Amino acid sequence: MALLEALQREVGDNLRAVATYEEKEWELVYERDDIKAKPRIFDKIHEELILEGMGTEYLEDVFDVGRLDCTMHSFEEAMCFHFVRGSMRGVFISIEPDALLPLGEFVEICTENEIET
């Protein structure tokens, strides 16, 4: 199943944005109508995701509890998830901070479904 479809079914209106990235570029796959972020914001987020992704192996070694599925940043207006999908590529997902959903189930949806572009 496509990741965006699975997220929309699971998260519904609480889904804010979904983007994919590679080393040199990013693509906004979904953005809720009322969000409308400026491209420069996504450029900065892209830089941060690349840097964060470079530290994946280090974090796996430090914590020593298996493969890192994602990182999460909780903000006042959004919860942002970063799923590393290989060297210099991954998926960024933003949801409403008050979305009530089982975290393990959400991570499973995000790791087992591919984004269709």
C-alpha positions in Angstrom: 0.0 0.0 0.0 1.1 3.5 -0.6 2.4 5.4 2.4 0.3 8.5 1.9 -2.9 6.5 1.6 -2.1 4.5 4.7 -1.3 7.7 6.6 -4.5 9.4 5.5 -6.5 6.4 6.6 -4.7 6.1 10.0 -4.1 9.8 10.9 -6.9 11.5 8.9 -7.1 15.3 9.2 -4.3 15.2 11.7 -1.8 14.6 8.9 0.0 17.9 8.2 2.7 17.1 5.6 4.7 14.3 4.0 8.0 14.9 2.1 10.6 12.6 0.7 14.3 13.5 0.3 17.5 12.4 -1.2 20.9 14.0 -0.8 20.4 16.9 -3.2 16.7 17.4 -3.3 13.4 17.0 -1.6 9.8 16.6 -2.7 6.7 17.6 -0.9 4.3 14.7 -1.4 1.4 16.1 0.7 0.7 19.3 2.5 -2.6 20.0 4.2 -4.4 23.1 2.7 -4.1 25.2 5.8 -0.4 24.5 6.4 1.3 26.2 3.3 4.9 26.3 4.4 7.4 28.3 2.4 9.9 26.3 0.3 12.9 27.8 2.2 11.5 26.2 5.4 11.7 22.8 3.7 15.2 23.6 2.4 16.3 24.1 6.0 14.4 20.9 7.2 16.1 19.0 4.3 19.5 20.1 5.5 18.7 18.9 9.0 17.4 15.6 7.9 20.5 14.9 5.9 22.7 15.7 8.9 20.4 13.6 11.2 20.5 10.7 8.8 24.3 10.7 8.8 24.2 10.0 12.5 21.9 6.9 12.3 24.7 4.3 12.6 26.2 6.2 15.6 22.8 6.3 17.4 22.3 2.6 16.7 25.7 1.8 18.2 25.2 4.1 21.2 21.7 2.8 22.2 22.5 -0.8 21.1 18.8 -1.8 20.8 18.5 -2.6 17.1 17.8 -0.6 13.9 16.7 3.0 14.3 13.2 3.3 12.7 12.7 7.0 13.2 13.3 10.1 15.2 10.6 12.4 16.5 10.6 16.1 17.4 7.6 17.3 19.3 6.8 21.0 18.9 4.0 23.2 20.1 2.3 23.1 16.7 3.4 19.8 15.2 5.0 16.4 15.8 7.6 15.7 13.2 8.9 12.3 12.3 12.1 11.4 10.3 12.3 8.0 8.8 15.8 7.2 7.3 15.4 5.0 4.2 19.0 4.4 3.3 22.1 6.5 2.6 21.1 10.2 2.3 17.4 9.5 1.7 14.2 9.3 3.8 10.7 10.5 4.6 9.6 13.4 6.7 6.1 13.3 8.2 4.3 16.0 10.3 1.1 15.4 12.3 -0.9 17.5 14.7 0.6 17.4 18.2 -2.7 16.3 19.8 -3.2 13.4 17.4 -4.1 10.3 19.5 -2.7 7.2 17.8 -0.7 4.1 18.9 2.9 5.1 18.3 4.1 1.5 17.5 1.3 1.1 14.9 2.2 4.5 13.3 5.9 3.6 13.0 5.0 0.3 11.5 2.8 2.0 8.9 5.6 4.4 8.0 8.3 1.8 7.8 6.4 -0.9 5.9 4.8 1.3 3.2 6.5 2.9 0.3 5.9 6.4 -0.9 4.5 6.6 -4.4 5.7 9.6 -6.4 
